[in-house]
Amino acid sequence: MAAGLVISAPASGVGKTTLTLALARAWRNHGLKVQCFKSGPDYIDPAFHAAATGRASVNVDSWAMDRATIDHLVARGTDADIVLAEGSMGLFDGVATRGVSGTGASADIAEMLGWPVVLVIDPSGQAQTAAAIAAGLRDYRAGVRLAGVVLNRVASPRHEDLVRRALNDAGIAVFGALPRHAEISLPKRHLGLVQAEEQAEIGKLIDEAARFVAEHVDLDAVLGSAASWSPQPSANALNVTPPGQRIALARDAAFSFVYPHMLEAWRAAGAEISTFSPLADEVPDANADVCWLPGGYPELHAGKIAANARFRSGLRAFVETRTVHGECGGYMVMGNALTDADGVRHEMTGLLGLETSFAKRRMHLGYRLATLAAPMPGHQAGARLRGHEFHYSTILAQPDTPLAVVHDATGAVIAETGSQRGRATGTFFHLIAEDR
């Protein structure tokens, strides 16, 4: 029987990912089987989890997924000794309007699965107030149980003592305190951490984090605070129809944002996936019946994509007889042009009329509920798709037929409708699940 914990914090940027990776690797080094999950729609962290544990990690999301889907996904942790779910943002942060089984908050997953929460607290600029914050989080929602806290970025032994005493007075366990240690910081980019596959030294970084955390955190106490857990039986597989039988998937540093559970669901349904690299000027597999361009960082590689004539002409030839779909960055590459942060306009593939610009950055972030006005690969017109949008591009032109009516989590209609032209479709949101 596995034991489960949620790693969360009062806010983003406090050190959840670093602590999750360090605990996972430290326990793995001690011979334990560790299974990680990511609560929420972050598509970068699962690859770091896999690097730390040697086991694939997937997202669980209470806004986009029903309980049966979540149960199905977490069942992969049945044979693990310890299951760690890394939260997103602050513990109770979600959207204002409830989705399928919650608001997307990490607390939803903690309550739903009965996993206690380990809080990462950064007491920089604070002392006793850090205990007040932890106590407030402990008492905010009755169904969420606090196991204890790990202090991060502690300034000095005196600082640690002040905070520990206050937490002890509040009846909150302190599992450890991490002094400031910049060497274990993970590189960041404008959409989050630099991807795991881009970092040649990721194994060494995780090992260093594990060593550091093991020196300053009581690993046995953290492990002992986890709740014994057996997954709820779920006969339902994911409600996902593959976009095709043979899928050509773009995969490289510019095209990598795809949820692991989606790829697993496609394969489980019998689909075959072949990968190709637009950055290496490769073309989709000639035997594929659909091409899928995930999101990523096309804005960082726009000049190279524009110069790769073989890829661009190959994609245009592919769409003459078979379907092509793009998500976010992939959608932008399917358009006419992309203007980079320096104001340089790069010609893209022209499958759609979309033009986007990063010269004037504007953040687009949030859950999306789309009702398809036209079919897209794997989904019929009228389907209700749940996803998440996160990018900094501005639409200069979106002249094609709208693919969907898209609402944000409050129910407001948004302008990022996606596009459809012939066999080409694209969306700004990354698909998480279809409503059953």
C-alpha positions in Angstrom: 0.0 0.0 0.0 1.4 3.4 -1.0 1.6 6.5 1.1 0.7 9.9 -0.3 1.7 13.5 0.2 1.0 16.8 -1.5 3.9 19.3 -1.7 2.4 22.8 -1.7 3.1 26.4 -0.5 1.4 29.7 0.1 2.4 31.0 -3.3 4.4 30.3 -6.5 8.1 30.6 -6.6 8.7 29.3 -3.0 10.5 26.1 -3.9 7.9 23.4 -4.4 9.5 21.9 -7.5 13.0 21.8 -5.9 11.7 20.1 -2.7 9.6 17.6 -4.7 12.6 16.6 -6.9 15.0 16.4 -3.9 12.7 14.3 -1.8 11.9 12.0 -4.7 15.6 11.5 -5.6 16.7 11.1 -1.9 14.1 8.4 -1.3 14.8 6.7 -4.6 18.5 6.7 -3.5 17.4 4.8 -0.4 15.7 2.1 -2.5 12.1 3.4 -2.4 9.8 3.5 -5.4 8.6 7.1 -5.8 5.7 8.2 -8.0 5.1 11.8 -8.7 2.2 13.7 -10.1 1.6 17.4 -10.9 -1.6 19.0 -9.6 -2.8 21.5 -12.2 -2.0 22.3 -15.8 1.8 22.7 -15.8 3.2 20.7 -18.7 6.9 21.2 -17.8 7.2 19.8 -14.3 6.3 16.1 -15.1 9.5 15.7 -17.1 11.5 16.8 -14.1 9.6 14.4 -12.0 10.5 11.6 -14.4 14.1 12.5 -14.3 14.1 12.4 -10.5 12.2 9.1 -10.1 12.7 7.1 -13.2 8.9 6.8 -13.5 6.6 8.8 -15.8 4.6 11.6 -14.1 1.3 13.0 -15.3 -1.0 15.9 -14.4 -4.1 15.6 -12.3 -6.5 18.6 -12.6 -9.7 19.1 -10.7 -11.0 21.8 -13.0 -10.6 19.8 -16.2 -10.9 16.2 -15.0 -13.6 14.2 -13.3 -13.0 12.0 -10.3 -12.9 8.8 -12.4 -10.2 10.3 -14.6 -8.1 11.4 -11.6 -8.5 8.0 -10.0 -7.4 6.3 -13.2 -4.3 8.4 -13.5 -3.2 8.1 -9.9 -3.7 4.4 -9.9 -0.2 4.1 -11.4 1.1 4.9 -7.9 -0.3 1.6 -6.5 3.1 -0.2 -6.5 5.0 2.8 -5.2 6.3 3.2 -1.6 5.5 7.0 -1.6 3.5 9.2 -3.9 4.2 12.9 -4.2 1.8 15.3 -5.8 3.4 18.7 -6.5 1.0 21.5 -6.3 0.6 24.6 -8.5 0.6 28.2 -7.2 -0.6 28.5 -3.6 -2.4 25.6 -1.8 -5.9 27.0 -2.2 -5.4 28.9 -5.5 -7.8 28.0 -8.2 -10.4 29.7 -10.3 -13.6 31.4 -9.0 -16.0 29.0 -10.8 -15.9 25.3 -10.1 -15.1 23.0 -13.0 -15.6 19.3 -13.3 -14.6 18.2 -9.8 -13.1 21.4 -8.3 -11.5 24.8 -9.0 -8.1 23.5 -10.0 -6.6 24.1 -6.6 -4.0 21.7 -5.1 -6.2 21.5 -2.0 -8.8 19.8 -4.1 -6.4 16.9 -4.9 -5.3 16.7 -1.2 -8.9 16.5 0.0 -10.1 14.2 -2.7 -7.3 11.6 -2.2 -6.8 12.1 1.5 -3.1 13.1 1.2 -1.7 15.4 3.9 0.1 18.5 2.8 3.7 19.4 3.3 4.0 23.2 3.1 7.1 24.9 1.7 7.4 28.2 3.6 9.8 31.0 2.6 10.1 33.1 5.7 12.3 35.8 4.0 11.6 39.1 5.6 9.5 37.4 8.3 9.8 35.6 11.6 6.7 34.7 13.6 4.4 35.9 10.8 5.5 32.8 8.9 3.8 30.7 11.6 0.6 32.7 11.3 0.5 32.1 7.5 1.1 28.3 8.1 -1.6 28.2 10.8 -4.0 30.1 8.5 -3.5 27.6 5.7 -3.9 24.7 8.1 -7.3 25.9 9.3 -8.7 27.3 6.1 -10.4 24.2 4.8 -11.6 21.4 7.1 -11.0 18.6 4.6 -7.3 19.4 4.0 -4.8 18.2 6.6 -1.4 19.8 7.2 1.4 17.3 7.8 4.0 20.0 8.6 6.3 22.5 7.0 9.8 22.8 5.4 11.3 26.2 5.7 13.2 27.4 2.6 15.8 30.2 2.2 16.3 30.7 5.9 18.7 33.6 6.5 20.5 32.4 9.7 20.4 30.1 12.7 18.7 32.9 14.7 16.1 33.4 12.0 15.4 29.7 11.9 15.0 29.5 15.7 12.5 32.4 15.8 10.4 30.7 13.1 10.6 27.2 14.6 9.5 28.5 18.0 6.5 30.2 16.6 5.5 27.1 14.5 6.0 24.9 17.6 3.7 27.2 19.6 1.1 26.9 16.8 1.3 23.1 17.0 2.9 22.8 13.5 5.7 20.3 12.8 8.8 21.6 11.2 10.5 18.9 9.1 13.6 20.9 8.3 15.0 24.3 7.3 17.0 25.0 4.2 19.5 27.8 4.2 19.9 29.9 1.1 21.7 27.8 -1.4 21.6 29.2 -5.0 23.5 26.3 -6.5 20.4 24.1 -6.5 18.2 26.7 -8.3 16.7 25.4 -11.6 17.0 27.7 -14.6 13.8 29.5 -15.5 12.2 30.9 -18.7 9.2 33.1 -19.3 6.8 30.1 -19.3 8.4 28.4 -16.3 11.4 26.3 -15.8 13.7 25.6 -18.7 12.6 22.1 -19.9 14.3 19.1 -18.4 15.4 17.7 -21.8 17.3 21.0 -22.5 19.4 20.6 -19.4 22.4 18.3 -19.8 23.2 18.6 -16.1 19.7 17.9 -14.8 20.7 14.7 -13.1 23.5 16.4 -11.2 21.2 19.3 -10.2 18.7 16.9 -8.8 21.4 14.9 -7.0 22.7 18.1 -5.4 19.2 19.1 -4.4 18.7 15.6 -2.8 22.0 15.8 -0.9 21.3 19.3 0.3 17.7 18.5 1.4 18.8 15.2 3.1 21.3 17.2 5.2 18.6 19.7 6.4 15.3 17.8 6.4 14.2 14.8 8.4 13.3 12.5 5.6 12.0 9.8 7.9 9.6 12.3 9.6 8.3 13.5 6.2 7.8 9.9 5.1 6.1 9.0 8.3 3.6 11.9 7.9 2.2 10.5 4.6 -1.2 8.9 4.6 -1.6 5.2 3.7 -3.5 5.1 0.5 -5.2 2.7 -1.9 -6.5 4.0 -5.2 -10.2 3.9 -5.7 -11.2 1.3 -8.3 -11.9 2.9 -11.6 -12.8 0.9 -14.7 -12.9 4.0 -16.8 -10.0 4.8 -19.0 -9.3 8.3 -20.1 -12.1 9.7 -22.3 -9.7 10.4 -25.1 -10.0 9.6 -28.8 -6.7 9.7 -30.7 -6.4 12.2 -33.5 -5.5 9.4 -35.8 -4.2 5.9 -36.1 -0.7 7.0 -37.1 0.3 10.3 -35.5 3.3 12.3 -36.6 4.2 14.4 -33.5 6.6 17.3 -33.7 9.1 16.9 -30.9 12.2 19.1 -30.2 13.1 22.2 -28.2 10.5 24.3 -30.0 7.7 21.8 -29.8 7.4 19.9 -26.5 4.4 21.1 -24.5 2.1 18.2 -24.6 0.5 16.6 -21.6 2.0 13.1 -20.9 -1.5 11.6 -20.1 -2.6 12.6 -23.6 0.2 10.7 -25.3 -0.4 7.7 -23.0 -4.1 7.7 -23.8 -3.5 7.8 -27.5 -1.1 4.8 -27.3 -3.6 3.0 -25.0 -6.3 3.4 -27.6 -4.0 1.8 -30.2 -2.5 4.8 -31.9 1.1 4.8 -33.2 3.2 7.9 -32.6 6.2 8.8 -34.7 8.2 11.9 -33.8 10.0 14.4 -36.1 12.0 17.6 -35.5 11.1 20.8 -37.4 14.3 22.4 -36.0 16.3 19.6 -37.7 14.3 20.4 -40.9 12.5 17.1 -40.8 9.1 16.4 -42.2 6.1 14.3 -40.8 6.2 10.6 -41.4 4.8 9.8 -44.8 2.8 6.9 -43.4 1.1 9.1 -40.8 -2.6 10.0 -41.2 -2.4 13.1 -38.9 0.3 15.6 -37.9 0.2 17.2 -34.4 2.3 20.3 -33.6 2.5 20.8 -29.8 3.2 24.1 -28.1 6.7 25.1 -27.0 9.0 28.0 -27.7 8.8 28.7 -31.4 9.5 32.4 -30.7 13.0 31.4 -29.6 13.6 29.5 -32.8 11.5 31.5 -35.3 14.5 32.3 -37.6 15.5 28.6 -37.8 11.9 27.5 -38.5 11.6 30.1 -41.2 14.8 29.0 -42.8 13.9 25.3 -42.8 12.3 25.1 -46.2 12.1 21.3 -46.2 10.0 21.2 -43.1 7.7 24.1 -44.3 7.1 22.6 -47.7 6.7 19.1 -46.2 4.0 20.3 -43.9 2.2 22.1 -46.7 2.3 19.0 -48.8 1.1 16.9 -45.8 -2.0 19.0 -45.3 -3.1 18.6 -48.9 -4.2 15.1 -48.1 -4.2 14.7 -44.3 -5.1 16.7 -41.2 -2.7 18.9 -39.3 -3.4 20.4 -35.8 -1.4 22.8 -33.7 -1.6 23.9 -30.1 -0.4 27.3 -29.0 3.2 27.5 -30.4 2.3 24.8 -33.0 -0.7 26.9 -34.0 1.5 30.0 -34.4 3.9 28.0 -36.7 0.9 27.0 -38.8 0.2 30.6 -39.4 1.6 33.1 -41.9 4.1 34.8 -39.8 5.5 35.2 -36.3 7.2 38.4 -35.1 9.8 37.8 -32.4 10.6 39.8 -29.3 13.1 41.9 -31.3 10.4 42.9 -33.8 11.7 40.7 -36.6 9.0 39.1 -38.7 9.5 35.5 -39.7 7.5 33.7 -42.3 5.9 30.5 -41.0 4.2 27.6 -42.9 1.1 29.4 -44.1 -1.4 26.6 -43.4 -3.5 29.2 -41.6 -3.7 33.0 -41.9 -2.8 33.6 -38.2 -0.1 36.2 -37.5 1.3 36.6 -34.0 3.8 38.9 -32.3 6.0 38.7 -29.3 7.3 42.3 -29.8 4.6 43.6 -27.4 4.3 40.9 -24.8 1.0 40.3 -23.2 0.3 37.3 -20.9 -2.6 35.0 -21.7 -3.1 32.6 -18.9 -6.0 30.5 -17.7 -8.3 27.5 -18.1 -10.4 27.3 -21.3 -13.6 25.6 -22.2 -14.1 25.3 -25.9 -17.2 24.1 -27.8 -16.1 23.1 -31.3 -17.8 24.7 -34.2 -16.0 22.4 -36.6 -14.3 19.0 -36.2 -10.6 18.8 -35.2 -8.5 15.6 -35.1 -10.0 13.3 -32.5 -13.1 15.4 -31.8 -16.4 16.2 -33.5 -18.2 19.5 -33.9 -20.1 20.2 -30.7 -17.5 18.5 -28.4 -16.7 20.4 -25.2 -13.0 20.5 -24.7 -11.2 21.6 -21.5 -7.7 23.0 -21.7 -5.3 25.6 -20.5 -3.7 28.6 -22.3 -0.4 30.2 -21.4 1.6 32.4 -23.8 2.8 35.9 -24.3 2.0 36.5 -27.9 -0.4 39.0 -29.4 -2.7 38.2 -32.3 -2.1 40.5 -35.3 -4.5 38.6 -37.6 -6.8 35.6 -37.2 -8.7 35.6 -40.5 -9.8 32.0 -40.8 -13.0 30.4 -39.8 -13.1 30.2 -36.0 -12.6 26.6 -34.7 -14.6 27.0 -31.5 -16.4 29.3 -29.1 -14.0 29.6 -26.2 -14.8 30.7 -22.7 -12.5 31.3 -19.8 -13.1 29.8 -16.3 -15.5 32.6 -15.4 -17.6 31.9 -18.5 -16.5 35.0 -20.4 -16.0 34.6 -24.2 -12.5 35.2 -25.3 -11.0 36.2 -28.7 -8.6 33.2 -29.0 -11.1 31.0 -30.9 -8.6 29.0 -32.8 -8.8 28.6 -36.6 -9.9 26.1 -39.2 -9.0 26.1 -42.9 -9.4 23.0 -45.0 -7.6 20.2 -43.2 -5.7 22.5 -40.9 -6.9 23.4 -37.4 -5.3 25.1 -34.4 -6.0 26.4 -30.9 -4.2 28.6 -28.4 -5.2 26.2 -25.6 -3.5 22.9 -24.7 -6.1 20.1 -24.5 -6.4 18.4 -21.2 -9.7 16.5 -21.4 -13.1 16.3 -23.2 -16.2 16.5 -21.1 -17.8 13.1 -20.8 
